[in-house]
Amino acid sequence: MDENTAIERNVEALKRILVMLAGMAEMAGGASTLPRHLYRAILRLLRPAESAARRLIIATARGIVVNLPPVRPRKPKPKISDTVAAMRRLGLAVTLSRQDFARYQAEQKAAKRRAAKPRTMSLPLFDPPKYPFRVRRRYVPAHAMPRIWVPGFSDPAPLPLPPPPPSRDDPIDAARLSLRLQALGAVLDDLPKQAKRFARWKARCDAAVAEMRQIGSAVVVRGRTARGTVRFQRTRPLWLGRPPGGRLSPYDLDAWRRKNIREVDEILAHAHALALDALNPLRADTS
């Protein structure tokens, strides 16, 4: 099957799943909250759908060449509003010149315009980071804490009641969930635009890696390059294992024997294979 045809088939399948998720979200009657069970049911399908869309972006970006613009050194200009706010918190009087007062008013108007704009969200180009060596802090609930008292001099303090378990009908704010659905819909409606976005990131990443290697570092670490400060440069947008949210691996030969394999899992497995072929052209089947 042609790669473009496979991408189009997966996009159409994801659109059907997105319509179903939007219908599930509208079951609350337009409320800003969703019951816990419905919220989690949507997330169980939305997460693999987002992973599949991310991989379809990478597969579409194959062969796109991006010419980065020349670097323009930019000096950070401190905001007058931040300085004024800090001095007012200290109880100091602030006197501004006419030019600084005009800048202060312009910054205030820009902040009001940004606050008035509707909130939007873009689909991240990378899988969420993994922390395999993260040490989880041990938590002891309040009702399990030891009580210390002196017999004959003090009485033991009463134990606090444990919190009630969460109910499946508890209302959960669905504002962020709605933004994620809109971001996924925007990606599926204009996949080439998102592919150019990924190609620009890949070009910047390759330029940063090449520049850091020229100064003697084989791994991109914290440092300064011609394009600014590199805090942490990711060189791989995808996980090295099973895609996040999926139940099916594209290399699992016994996947047909498993149960609870959903349509979105098959789409994600196929999109993952397409993305790996796009990132590693030598893996592609040339037969």
VEXKOL-720098 format. One record per residue (C-alpha): residue in three letters; x, y negated, z negated. Coordinates in steps of 0.02 Angstrom, whole numbers, plus 50000, padded with zeros to 5 digits. Each point is the difference from the previous one (the first is absolute). Layout:
# VEXKOL-720098
ALAXYZ ...
# end
This chain:
# VEXKOL-720098
MET500005000050000 ASP500614982450040 GLU500574990149849 ASN498904985050042 THR498495011350018 ALA500375008049832 ILE500144983049917 GLU498344994350075 ARG499125015849942 ASN500654997849824 VAL499504981649999 GLU498225004350052 ALA499915013349866 LEU500624987749868 LYS498694987450057 ARG498645012949968 ILE500715003249827 LEU500084981349966 VAL498174997950048 MET499575014049880 LEU501014991849860 ALA499164983350032 GLY498315008549989 MET500495008049835 ALA500544983049932 GLU498324992450052 MET499065013049900 ALA500134988349850 GLY498824987850087 GLY501264986150030 ALA500584999149818 SER501784994749958 THR500255015849898 LEU499885018550037 PRO499685014849886 ARG501585008949949 HIS499585016250091 LEU499624990850163 TYR501554989149984 ARG501135015249979 ALA499145009350142 ILE500394985650118 LEU501804999049940 ARG500265018650030 LEU499644997250184 LEU500684982350018 ARG501765004049943 PRO500355013450133 ALA499134989150131 GLU501194985749959 SER501495011850010 ALA499415006250170 ALA499764982250065 ARG501744995449940 ARG500745014550096 LEU499014995950156 ILE500754982549993 ILE501745007549997 ALA499595011650144 THR499304985550103 ALA501564989549966 ARG501115012450091 GLY500934991350141 ILE499534982249948 VAL501534988750007 VAL499964984249895 ASN501234985650017 LEU500224991649832 PRO500054981050000 PRO501634991449950 VAL500284997849816 ARG499544983049934 PRO500824995949835 ARG498684993049885 LYS500314990949838 PRO498695003549868 LYS499154983949949 PRO499335000149822 LYS498174995849979 ILE499614984049908 SER498415007649930 ASP501005013549908 THR501164986949925 VAL498544989149946 ALA499095014849922 ALA501565005549904 MET500304982449932 ARG498184998149949 ARG500065016549906 LEU501454992749900 GLY498984984449963 LEU501084988550105 ALA499344985450100 VAL500265001250188 THR500314985150114 LEU500075003050187 SER500514988850141 ARG498814996550143 GLN500805013150113 ASP500025013349862 PHE498204996049953 ALA499495002450182 ARG500895016950003 TYR499165004749836 GLN498284996250071 ALA500395009750159 GLU500535015249898 GLN498404999049897 LYS498924999250156 ALA500935014750078 ALA499755010249842 LYS498134996350003 ARG499885005150183 ARG500905016449964 ALA498845003549854 ALA498464996450107 LYS500525012150137 PRO499195017249995 ARG501145013449933 THR500705011950129 MET501145015149999 SER501165008150127 LEU500345018550009 PRO501765003349932 LEU501225006950127 PHE500855011149870 ASP499455014249890 PRO499924995349816 PRO501695003049916 LYS500335015849903 TYR500825000349830 PRO500535018149974 PHE501114996149850 ARG498814988249912 VAL499855004449816 ARG498224998849942 ARG499784991749832 ARG499205011349872 TYR498364993049939 VAL499195004449835 PRO498184994649983 ALA499474989849851 HIS498935013849925 ALA501505011949999 MET501194988349908 PRO500585006149829 ARG499254991949846 ILE501164995849856 TRP499354996449827 VAL500535001849818 PRO498895012249905 GLY499214991649850 PHE500454982450057 SER499224998250172 ASP498695008450106 PRO500335006450176 ALA499424988250134 PRO498565006850104 LEU500475006950169 PRO499394990050150 LEU498795009150111 PRO500725005850167 PRO499384990450150 PRO498565008250092 PRO500485009450158 PRO499694990650162 SER498325003050078 ARG499795004250183 ASP498764985650013 ASP501134986549927 PRO500044984750115 ILE501694996350080 ASP500444984050092 ALA500005003850187 ALA500754983650064 ARG501725007450035 LEU499225015750075 SER499004989250121 LEU501594990850051 ARG500885016550034 LEU498565005750110 GLN500084983750097 ALA501895001650021 LEU499815017650067 GLY498664994350122 ALA501114985750062 VAL501415012450034 LEU498915012150096 ASP499264985850104 ASP501694993150055 LEU501335013549986 PRO501254992050124 LYS500084984249893 GLN500445010349847 ALA501275009750103 LYS500894983750044 ARG499984995649816 PHE500885016549961 ALA501234997250143 ARG500474983149927 TRP500315007849830 LYS501055013850080 ALA501054987250094 ARG500294989849842 CYS500435015849904 ASP501255005850131 ALA500794982750006 ALA500184999549810 VAL500735017549993 ALA501254996150139 GLU500534984049914 MET500225008249831 ARG501045013950079 GLN501114987150084 ILE500484993049831 GLY500485017349938 SER498415006849921 ALA499265016050070 VAL498404997949898 VAL498954984449996 VAL500054993549822 ARG499684983549916 GLY500984986650091 ARG499904985350117 THR499955001150189 ALA499774987450138 ARG498125002949992 GLY499874996549815 THR500115009749838 VAL499725018750017 ARG499195005849838 PHE499645017850053 GLN499975004950182 ARG498995015450040 THR500665009750146 ARG498605012950009 PRO498174995049998 LEU499365017649962 TRP500185012849863 LEU501185014650026 GLY498685012649948 ARG498145002550024 PRO499094984050048 PRO499144991049855 GLY498205004949980 GLY500075014950117 ARG499745018349964 LEU500765006850160 SER501804999950057 PRO500394999750187 TYR501295013749972 ASP498905011749899 LEU499735015650105 ASP498725007349879 ALA498954984249988 TRP498525008450085 ARG499835011549850 ARG499784985649877 LYS498334993849939 ASN499354982349979 ILE500884993750156 ARG499084984450057 GLU499974991850170 VAL501044985549934 ASP501345012449945 GLU500165006850177 ILE500094982350070 LEU501344995449874 ALA501035015550039 HIS499944996450187 ALA500394981549976 HIS501445004549886 ALA500775010950133 LEU499804986150129 ALA500844987549884 LEU501475011549964 ASP500265002450186 ALA499984981150024 LEU501254997049860 ASN501135014350056 PRO499935001250191 LEU501145015449998 ARG498595009749915 ALA498814997250143 ASP499575015050107 THR500824997350170 SER499475016450076 
# end
